[in-house]
Amino acid sequence: MERITAIAYGMVQGVGYRYYVSDCARGSGVAGYVKNLPDGSVMIVAEGSYEALDAFIGLLRAPGDTMIRVRDLVVTPGDATGEFRGFGVRW
């Protein structure tokens, strides 16, 4: 199992990005959470197999979405903890 922490910058708050990410996570089979940050960016923490995370990361730029505009996506790998049982939105 692998873990990533990603920060998405751009027009990612107030446009449904957290819910989009949640749907993508469930479809990719990864666990973790997504959360708005005070600076206007969005943090995503996810764990899963390398293949599942690779597919998930490919969706995080929201290709084809008319409202979401991910200008930059910084992905940092880490050690999985196994602490998540699903994927959710945090406040």
N, C-alpha and C positions, 0 to 999 in steps of 0.2 A: 504494500500500500504506500502511496505517495501523498504529499501535501503541497499545496501552493497557497500563497497569499498574493492577491492581485489588487492593484489600485487602478481604477478606471478614471480618467480625466476627460473633461469635455462637457457636453450637454447630457449629463447623466443623472441629474436630480430633477424631480418634478415632471418626468416624462415616462414613468413606468419601468425604468431600467431595473430596479430591484426585483420586480415581479417577472420581468423578462428573464433575468438571471436565474431566478428560482425555477421557472419552467424548464430552462435549459439544463440546470443541474439535475432535476428529477429525470429528464429525458436521457441524460448522459450517465445516470447512475452514480453520481457523486454526492457526498454528504458535506455539510458545513453550514455557512451562513453568508448573507450579504448585508451590508450596513452603510448608510450614508455617513460621511465624515463632515465635520464642521467647515472645511475649506471648499466644499462643493464637489469633492470627489466621492467615489464609492469604493469600499473595501470588500473584497470577496475572499473568503477562506474556504478551501475545499479539499477534501480527501477522497481518494479512490485509486483505482488501478492507473498505471501510466497511460494506458490506451484511453480510458474514460476521461482522465484529466486533459489529455491532448485534444480530444474531441470537444470537450467543454471549453477550453481556452480558445479554440477556433471560433466559437460562437459568441464570445464575450464582447467582440467589437460590434455586435448587432448588425451584421450585413443586411442591407435591404430595408431596415426599419426607417420610417420616414420622420420619426421624432427624435430618436436616440442618436447622438453623435459622439462616439468615443474618439477623442483626439489622440490620446495616448493610453497605453495599457502596460503597466509595469508588473511583471510576474516574477515572484521570488519563490524558489523551491524551499522546502523544509522537511522536517521529519514528521511523519504521521503519528498521531497520538491515539487514534481510534475513539475519540471522545464524542463523535457525532453519530446520531442514529438516523438522521434525515437531513433535509436542507430547509432553512427557514430565513425569514427576514427579521433582522434585529433592529431595534430602535436606539 
